[in-house]
Amino acid sequence: AQKITQTQPGMFVQEKEAVTLDCTYDTSDPSYGLFWYKQPSSGEMIFLIYQGSYDQQNATEGRYSLNFQKARKSANLVISASQLGDSAMYFCAMRQGGTSYGKLTFGQGTILTVHP
Amino acid sequence: KAGVTQTPRYLIKTRGQQVTLSCSPISGHRSVSWYQQTPGQGLQFLFEYFSETQRNKGNFPGRFSGRQFSNSRSEMNVSTLELGDSALYLCATSTGGTVQNTEAFFGQGTRLTVV
């Protein structure tokens, strides 16, 4: 069964420093995609970054990078140079192949607080 | 390019009533998925529609239903509302919803309160 685990309920970081949010996943399907989303208090889910299981390189999008370790089944999000506006809930999600189609399975989320 | 639009943004209903939520996808997106988010259960998958057909369904009672129109807009309906249905309902859209598809963009959500 597919499962996403985010073990950090809350994280704190100083402004301008880097922070890593952990995500591990469990799947027996060789074909899958991993997503990270940011959810501010307004509720909308903002897409941050995507990593495919066959991608050879770690994904990067501006200040966001994904540390993809396939053998360990981990897909940690790294935010460099944190900003006050990065304070939000962050979700890791997985989309599998086969009959899952567009279904995303989410982790429990990590609340990130950026201190000035 | 317009984003995913969900209407209404907020809704207050009474137990026993029914409610219909709408999701208009990004132009060209044919896959629409619905999720329920509650503090206790987190984000849970309700169902997905692609080209007017439901092709995946989560573990929710039959009170939760949906449909998709030829323009890819989707609606979800909840009948006989219960207090536990109070949640943020989110829809996500993509071009095809296959695992190789790198997209899944969400709307701002509809916050439903059942009193």
Boltz contact constraints between the chains, C-beta under 6 A:
constraints:
  - contact:
      token1: [A, 31]
      token2: [B, 99]
      max_distance: 6.0
  - contact:
      token1: [A, 32]
      token2: [B, 99]
      max_distance: 6.0
  - contact:
      token1: [A, 33]
      token2: [B, 99]
      max_distance: 6.0
  - contact:
      token1: [A, 43]
      token2: [B, 88]
      max_distance: 6.0
  - contact:
      token1: [A, 43]
      token2: [B, 109]
      max_distance: 6.0
  - contact:
      token1: [A, 44]
      token2: [B, 108]
      max_distance: 6.0
  - contact:
      token1: [A, 45]
      token2: [B, 106]
      max_distance: 6.0
  - contact:
      token1: [A, 47]
      token2: [B, 105]
      max_distance: 6.0
  - contact:
      token1: [A, 50]
      token2: [B, 102]
      max_distance: 6.0
  - contact:
      token1: [A, 95]
      token2: [B, 99]
      max_distance: 6.0
  - contact:
      token1: [A, 97]
      token2: [B, 99]
      max_distance: 6.0
  - contact:
      token1: [A, 101]
      token2: [B, 48]
      max_distance: 6.0
  - contact:
      token1: [A, 101]
      token2: [B, 55]
      max_distance: 6.0
  - contact:
      token1: [A, 101]
      token2: [B, 56]
      max_distance: 6.0
  - contact:
      token1: [A, 101]
      token2: [B, 97]
      max_distance: 6.0
  - contact:
      token1: [A, 102]
      token2: [B, 31]
      max_distance: 6.0
  - contact:
      token1: [A, 102]
      token2: [B, 33]
      max_distance: 6.0
  - contact:
      token1: [A, 102]
      token2: [B, 48]
      max_distance: 6.0
  - contact:
      token1: [A, 102]
      token2: [B, 94]
      max_distance: 6.0
  - contact:
      token1: [A, 102]
      token2: [B, 97]
      max_distance: 6.0
  - contact:
      token1: [A, 103]
      token2: [B, 45]
      max_distance: 6.0
  - contact:
      token1: [A, 103]
      token2: [B, 56]
      max_distance: 6.0
  - contact:
      token1: [A, 106]
      token2: [B, 43]
      max_distance: 6.0
  - contact:
      token1: [A, 108]
      token2: [B, 42]
      max_distance: 6.0
